[in-house]
Each structure stands twice: as C-alpha cells, then as structure tokens.
Amino acid sequence: MKTAYAIHPALKNAKGEYIPIIVKEGQTGYYLTDWAWGKDLDEAEKIARAKNRAMGISDALTQRLILASMRESL
C-alpha cells in the first residue's frame, strides 16, 4: 500500500503551524499526524515533497493519492 504526506492548508495547530496528513492508497480520508512543519505553507509543502520522494513517491502519485482519498466508498 502506497502512502504519502500532504499539507492541507486549513489544518494548523494552536500555534498556527501546519499539520501534515497522511493519505493511503485505497482508503478515503486522511490521517492526522502529531507533527508540526512550521507556519510557512511553501516550506511545509517542501518538507512533504522531500519525505515523499525519499519514499519513492512522485509528486504526480501524491496528487493521485490525495484525489483518490476524497472519493466516497461505494
């Protein structure tokens, strides 16, 4: 099962830091982490991309996983 990190622009902690989420292949929705990747959206997204690439997950695959996570189960 492939997984990817992503940043949802509306998900921040009490300090205003972005909370990364995890999307999983074949599953709708996402999983919150208890991490904080700073207050700068671009920087948080760079961290997510770097972690995904380190796992062999391309930007295109990340986008597909995010879109698939938004579908309702049939």
C-alpha positions as CSV (number, residue, x, y, z in Angstrom):
1,M,0.0,0.0,0.0
2,K,1.4,3.4,-1.0
3,T,1.2,6.3,1.4
4,A,2.1,10.0,1.0
5,Y,2.4,13.0,3.2
6,A,0.5,16.1,2.3
7,I,-0.4,19.5,3.7
8,H,-4.0,20.6,4.0
9,P,-3.9,24.5,4.0
10,A,-6.7,24.6,6.7
11,L,-5.1,22.2,9.1
12,K,-3.0,24.0,11.7
13,N,-2.2,23.5,15.3
14,A,-2.9,26.1,18.1
15,K,0.5,27.8,17.3
16,G,-0.5,28.3,13.6
17,E,1.8,25.6,12.3
18,Y,0.8,23.3,9.5
19,I,0.0,19.7,10.5
20,P,1.0,17.1,7.9
21,I,-1.5,14.5,6.9
22,I,-1.1,11.0,5.5
23,V,-3.1,9.6,2.6
24,K,-3.1,5.9,1.9
25,E,-3.8,4.1,-1.4
26,G,-7.2,2.6,-1.5
27,Q,-8.5,4.5,1.5
28,T,-10.8,7.5,1.7
29,G,-10.0,10.3,4.1
30,Y,-6.7,11.0,5.7
31,Y,-4.8,10.5,8.9
32,L,-3.6,13.5,11.0
33,T,-0.1,13.4,12.4
34,D,1.0,15.0,15.7
35,W,3.8,16.8,13.9
36,A,4.1,20.5,13.0
37,W,6.0,21.6,10.0
38,G,6.2,25.4,10.5
39,K,4.0,28.4,9.7
40,D,5.1,28.8,6.1
41,L,2.9,26.8,3.7
42,D,5.5,26.6,1.0
43,E,8.1,25.3,3.4
44,A,5.7,22.7,4.9
45,E,4.9,21.5,1.3
46,K,8.6,21.3,0.5
47,I,9.1,19.0,3.6
48,A,6.2,16.8,2.5
49,R,7.6,16.6,-1.1
50,A,11.0,15.7,0.2
51,K,9.7,13.0,2.5
52,N,7.5,11.6,-0.3
53,R,10.5,11.5,-2.7
54,A,12.6,9.7,-0.1
55,M,9.9,7.0,-0.1
56,G,9.9,6.8,-3.9
57,I,6.5,8.7,-4.2
58,S,6.5,11.2,-7.0
59,D,4.5,14.5,-7.0
60,A,2.1,13.0,-9.6
61,L,1.5,9.9,-7.5
62,T,0.9,12.1,-4.4
63,Q,-1.7,14.1,-6.2
64,R,-3.5,10.9,-7.4
65,L,-3.5,9.6,-3.8
66,I,-4.9,12.8,-2.5
67,L,-7.6,12.9,-5.1
68,A,-8.5,9.2,-4.5
69,S,-8.7,9.9,-0.8
70,M,-11.5,12.3,-1.5
71,R,-13.8,9.8,-3.2
72,E,-16.6,8.2,-1.3
73,S,-16.5,4.4,-0.8
74,L,-19.1,2.6,-2.9
